Amino acid sequence: MILRYTDRSKDDVELAFAWYEKQRRGLGFEFLDSVEMSLKNILTFPEMYNLCYSNFRRCVIRRFPFSIFYTIEHEEIVIHSVFDNRQDTKKRP
């Protein structure tokens, strides 16, 4: 399977990285490592995570209050959002 990122998901990761780096140098990279670990799990077992609504699946990232929202479409996995769980749920993809 191929991973494809939406512009929104790219922006989500960049904003979170910058915020964590401001909190403590290196913390942004720890966040990226956690995201990467979750993405590896998604690629290995894309249907492991439950459907949360419509055809969106949700993978909660370990250690950080974020979730990856994605869909499985033909031969690719589309990452729609790396969502900060502290936000209003109405802002989900």
C-alpha positions in Angstrom: 0.0 0.0 0.0 1.0 3.6 -0.7 0.6 6.4 1.8 -0.8 9.7 0.5 -1.1 12.8 2.7 -3.6 15.6 2.3 -2.4 19.2 2.6 -4.3 19.4 5.9 -2.5 16.4 7.3 0.9 17.9 6.3 0.0 21.2 8.0 -1.2 19.3 11.1 2.2 17.6 11.5 4.2 20.8 10.8 2.2 22.8 13.3 2.5 20.2 16.0 6.2 19.7 15.4 6.9 23.4 15.7 4.8 23.7 18.9 6.6 20.7 20.6 10.0 22.1 19.6 9.1 25.4 21.3 8.2 23.5 24.4 11.5 21.5 24.5 14.2 21.1 22.0 14.0 17.6 20.5 10.4 17.0 21.6 9.2 17.7 18.1 11.4 14.9 16.8 10.0 12.6 19.5 6.5 13.5 18.2 7.5 12.7 14.6 8.9 9.3 15.8 5.6 8.5 17.4 3.7 9.5 14.3 6.0 7.4 12.2 5.5 4.4 14.5 1.7 4.8 14.1 2.0 5.1 10.3 4.0 1.8 10.2 1.3 0.1 12.1 -1.3 1.5 9.8 0.6 0.3 6.7 1.1 -3.1 8.2 -2.4 -3.6 9.4 -4.6 -1.0 7.8 -7.9 -2.5 8.9 -6.8 -3.0 12.5 -8.2 0.3 13.5 -12.0 0.7 13.8 -14.1 2.8 11.7 -15.0 5.9 13.7 -17.5 7.4 11.3 -18.2 7.1 7.6 -15.2 5.4 6.1 -12.6 7.1 8.4 -10.5 5.1 10.7 -8.7 6.4 13.7 -5.3 5.5 15.1 -4.4 7.1 18.5 -0.8 8.1 18.7 1.1 6.8 21.7 2.4 9.4 24.2 1.0 12.4 22.4 -2.7 13.5 22.4 -3.1 13.1 18.7 -5.0 10.7 16.4 -4.4 9.9 12.8 -7.5 9.9 10.7 -7.2 7.9 7.4 -9.2 6.1 4.8 -8.3 3.0 2.8 -8.9 3.7 -0.9 -8.0 1.1 -3.5 -4.2 0.6 -3.3 -3.5 3.5 -1.0 -4.0 4.8 2.5 -5.0 8.5 2.6 -4.0 10.4 5.7 -6.6 13.1 6.1 -5.6 14.5 9.5 -3.1 14.2 12.4 -5.7 15.6 14.8 -4.9 17.2 18.2 -7.4 15.4 20.4 -7.6 18.5 22.7 -9.4 20.4 19.9 -13.1 20.6 19.3 -14.3 17.3 17.8 -16.3 19.3 15.2 -13.0 20.2 13.5 -12.2 16.5 12.7 -12.0 15.7 9.0 
